[in-house]
Amino acid sequence: MVNDCIFCKIAAREIPSNFLYEDDDFIVIKDINPHAPVHLLIIPKRHIRSINDLQEQDKELVGSMFIVAKKMAKEQGVNESGYKVGFNVEKGGGQEIFHLHLHLLGGWKK
């Protein structure tokens, strides 16, 4: 855990949050500034600053993030209507919290 990282503090339950999902490796929470009717964040419990900091040994973790996203899309009812997943990387790419996380967005009306 990085001491000043808000996602590390949320994962460690130092900051209260409503987890929509949790397992040994991930938590899922709602984005506090949603850009879609469904906007979730899939967050690894282990601190990785950004995609730029991924190592070879992180391949399984990153792959698992997409499996969790698929599971959450179904649970949120957007798996058939459609959804987006994506990473923001570094400040110029829109990353605001420097702890790797995957955005899941969906639920727009047709």
MOKA-V166039 format. One record per helix or strand. SS is the DSSP state (a for helix, b for strand). FROM is the first residue (numbers start at 1). TO is the last residue. If there is no record, write none. Layout:
{{SS & FROM & TO} {SS & FROM & TO}}
//
This chain:
{{a & 6 & 11} {b & 21 & 22} {b & 26 & 30} {b & 38 & 44} {a & 51 & 53} {a & 56 & 75} {b & 83 & 86} {a & 91 & 93} {b & 101 & 106}}
//
